[in-house]
Amino acid sequence: MDRQIPQDISIRPFDVIVIGAGINGAGIARDAAMRGLKVLLLDKEDVSSGTTQWSTRLIHGGLRYLEHYEFSLVRESLKDREILLRTAPHLVRPLGFLVPIYEYMEHGRVMIQLGMMAYDALSIEKSVERHSIFDRDQTLEREPGLNPEGLKGAAFYYDAQAEYPERIVVENAVSAGDHGAVTLTYAKVDRLIIEDGNVQGVEFEDVLRGGRHTARAPVTINATGPWVDEVLGRMDRYGESEERMIGGTKGSHLIVDPFPGAPQTALYVEARENSRPYFIVPWNGRYLIGTTDIRYEGNLDCVVADDEEIDYLLNETNHVVPEANLTRDDVLFTYSGVRPLPYEPEGAEGSVSRGHIIYDHSEHEPKIGGLFSIIGGKLTTYRNLARETVDAVYEKLGKKVPKSRTDEVPLPGGATEDFEAFSEDFKSESGLTEELSQRLLKLYGVCAPHVLAMAANDPSLKRPLNSPARVETGIIGAEVLYAFRRELAEKLSDVLLRRSMVGLGPHVALDVDEAAAQVAVRHLDWTEEHAEREVKEYRDYVQRFKPKEFRKREPARA
């Protein structure tokens, strides 16, 4: 679809402009729009194209935060975990974690058991089972692939997994639009307009089509994650401040096929090298291994896992699961991102708080009214961060603060009282294979029938774009149209990486990218030149993943 920026954008009376359409920005936009505010949401790229898509894909209470006595953050996280399990059942599911206890670990059995007891106590409303403690023999019986040397036992507990947090962001943005918000992607804010000491709006560039535009609102929220300081540097100069907000750390992940000795459940392991916890998690039919935690000062727009990080994660995994014998050749792809943590020039990376700060610039020097910056935060607690931020916006506007309803109103794909019953009905009525039906339900939830409706005039759009069809890359043509017509997609990469999610399959969508572009040629009036350009741009982009698939095929040529 050819997006058009509203002609009256410069005079439209917005209440709040949100810069950054990651999990926090989209969550804020949705909450604000649901409470009746007039919202403009902007991002220089696609929704969820920044930090959110580089996470470990967990919705968790933060067990390790107990070590730093962040009890309130753990309590907040556990509460929001339960809300997401209820309001997004298609995207967030319970996941069991086994914590093996070895002689070399800093945290022994007694300390881990105390942590588990505290974790249970802080999760009063939880829907998952309480923790269990296993001795050595019980642990090896459950996970025989674990290294028995020095093994003393294990703890087992439940948290949750969001296989595709990108889709949580997309659904927040779509829901915000359903409540009146205007979302413009590929709209790069390059100036914050200050008048009489207050931020009164922004000036932005239309990245895809060219042209510059201005939008105004009495409140602006800088929710750009690692880019917060960069955006603040674009203010009309009103005093000078040397204060740095963000001191991000880099986290890298590996994706591998199932391997000998692979765990049946997720492993939460303390690394030998640096005592930092990392995960080996069943994910998307494969295994996700991560993450690292390294201070980062490089290019925020292209973060890549380096060889040292890859070797570190492989070596640690091969130690805890000796049969694995993983090498770099086993890595299907990698991904890396930067956590938008508060700037702390000294101290261990893991000790930097994962809590969030809603920074009101009017309360600090230089005093600048009408501007908030979001610092820190985590995927799990985005909803509560959004609630607190919108409360602050209402107070700034001098209006009575209405109650947030995001703890009650499901995301679009979760809007049913009985998701299991809905799923069974959809499978029986869709006319698709069991695998394809399940895939659509996992991605779109109760919106899956709306996806299929895109094929009403062309039944071929119900067929997988690759042949023979593979479940993990079983994208059907209808999904391409749905992404553009309903879910704010602008580019092929948006469809593959953040809507249909096939870009995170083992082939990073190199087996379906051209076919997906041809759907746009046939149904969205793309020219062949446009399609070729989009495929090339996509293949150039995914090189940062270091995909194994590139060893077997050449990137598209210009």
JOFENCOR-V161631 format. One record per helix or strand of 3 or more residues. SS is the DSSP state (h for helix, s for strand). FROM is the first residue (numbers start at 1). TO is the last residue. Records with the same first field share a line. If there is no record, write none. Layout:
BEGIN
SS=FROM-TO + FROM-TO
END
This chain:
BEGIN
s=14-19 + 39-42 + 93-102 + 132-135 + 151-161 + 182-184 + 187-195 + 198-206 + 212-222 + 249-256 + 266-270 + 277-283 + 286-290 + 331-339 + 356-360 + 371-376
h=23-34 + 51-54 + 63-68 + 71-87 + 109-122 + 136-142 + 165-178 + 225-232 + 307-320 + 328-330 + 349-351 + 361-363 + 379-397 + 412-414 + 419-429 + 434-453 + 459-462 + 471-473 + 477-485 + 492-498 + 502-504 + 513-523 + 528-545 + 548-551
END
